Amino acid sequence: MNRRNWVWVCVGALVFSLAGCASGPSARIKNDPETFSAFPQDVQENVRLGRIELGYTKEMVAMALGEPDRRLTRQREGAEERVWIYTEARPSVGLSFGTGFSTGSRGRTTGVGAGVGTRRDRAEETMRVVFSEGEVTGIEKLD
């Protein structure tokens, strides 16, 4: 395989690895159609689009956004609030190429290698959903 082909193989592997296999609202709806069908029509439409609004229940939020990456409990004005924290992985990508050449008693050997690696250890907070008495009372989107 020539060098140009190796580059395209590596680019393809990189794109494939970054795409991942995300499970969005449609997969969650398919996994729990009974819960979804019990939601009011306007809520169903928002859930399909991955959107939430004030007053939504934990079930509605979980179906629209998935399970949170972190949860915390806090006290505010004498009331307990539950906060669901969503993060987005920021991949670190490494791309390397290598060649090798060897001469020995059995002749000449040449090798070419390429590798693509990703790390998803850089998660940045993107949203906090605040619940009070089981309903969304705050949506904090972070840019």
C-alpha positions in Angstrom: 0.0 0.0 0.0 1.5 3.3 -0.9 1.8 6.3 1.3 -1.3 8.1 0.0 -3.5 5.1 0.7 -2.1 4.9 4.3 -3.0 8.6 4.8 -6.6 7.9 3.8 -6.8 4.8 6.0 -5.6 6.9 8.9 -8.0 9.7 8.2 -10.9 7.2 7.9 -10.0 5.6 11.2 -9.8 9.0 12.9 -13.2 10.1 11.6 -14.7 6.7 12.6 -13.2 6.8 16.1 -14.4 10.4 16.7 -17.9 9.6 15.5 -18.4 6.9 18.2 -21.8 5.3 18.6 -23.9 7.8 20.4 -27.2 6.9 21.8 -29.6 9.8 21.5 -33.2 10.4 22.5 -34.5 8.0 19.8 -32.6 5.1 21.3 -33.9 5.9 24.8 -37.5 6.3 23.5 -37.2 2.9 21.8 -35.9 1.3 25.0 -38.8 2.6 27.1 -41.8 3.4 24.8 -44.4 3.1 27.6 -42.9 5.9 29.6 -42.5 8.0 26.5 -46.1 7.5 25.4 -47.3 8.7 28.8 -45.7 12.1 28.3 -47.9 14.9 27.0 -47.6 15.6 23.2 -45.6 18.8 23.5 -43.2 17.0 25.9 -42.8 14.1 23.5 -41.8 16.5 20.7 -39.2 18.2 22.9 -37.8 14.9 24.1 -37.5 13.7 20.5 -35.4 16.8 19.9 -33.3 16.4 23.0 -34.8 19.5 24.7 -36.1 20.1 28.2 -38.1 22.8 29.9 -38.9 24.0 33.4 -41.4 21.7 35.1 -40.2 18.5 33.5 -39.7 15.4 35.7 -36.6 13.4 36.1 -37.9 10.8 33.7 -38.5 13.4 31.0 -35.1 14.8 31.4 -33.4 11.4 31.4 -35.2 10.4 28.2 -34.3 13.7 26.5 -30.7 14.1 27.6 -29.7 10.7 29.0 -28.4 10.0 32.4 -26.2 12.8 33.9 -22.4 12.4 34.1 -22.5 13.6 37.8 -25.2 14.3 40.4 -25.0 16.5 43.4 -27.3 17.6 46.2 -27.3 21.1 47.5 -29.2 23.2 50.1 -30.7 26.5 48.9 -33.0 28.7 50.9 -33.8 25.8 53.2 -34.8 23.5 50.4 -32.9 20.6 49.0 -32.0 20.7 45.3 -30.8 17.9 43.2 -28.5 18.9 40.3 -27.7 16.8 37.3 -24.5 17.7 35.6 -23.9 17.0 31.9 -20.5 17.1 30.4 -19.1 16.8 26.9 -16.0 14.8 26.2 -13.4 16.8 24.3 -11.2 14.2 22.6 -7.5 14.5 22.5 -6.3 13.1 19.2 -2.9 11.7 18.4 -1.8 10.7 15.0 1.5 9.0 14.3 3.4 7.5 11.3 6.4 5.3 11.4 8.7 3.5 9.0 11.4 0.9 9.6 14.2 -0.6 7.5 16.3 -3.5 8.3 19.0 -5.5 6.5 20.0 -8.8 7.8 21.2 -12.2 6.8 17.8 -13.0 5.1 17.6 -9.9 3.0 16.0 -6.5 3.3 12.9 -5.8 5.3 10.8 -2.6 5.1 7.8 -1.8 7.3 5.4 1.0 7.5 3.0 1.7 10.4 0.3 4.2 11.2 -1.8 4.7 14.3 -4.6 6.9 15.5 -5.5 7.2 19.1 -8.1 9.2 21.0 -8.6 9.9 24.7 -11.8 11.1 26.1 -10.5 12.2 29.5 -11.1 16.0 28.9 -14.7 16.4 29.9 -16.1 19.9 30.1 -19.4 20.8 31.9 -22.1 21.9 29.4 -25.3 21.9 31.4 -26.7 21.7 34.9 -30.3 20.7 35.4 -31.7 21.7 38.8 -34.6 19.7 40.4 -36.6 20.7 43.4 -39.4 18.4 44.6 -38.8 16.2 41.5 -39.3 18.9 38.8 -36.9 21.0 36.8 -36.6 24.4 38.4 -33.5 25.6 36.7 -31.5 24.9 33.5 -28.0 26.3 33.4 -26.3 26.0 30.0 -22.6 26.6 30.0 -20.8 27.9 26.9 
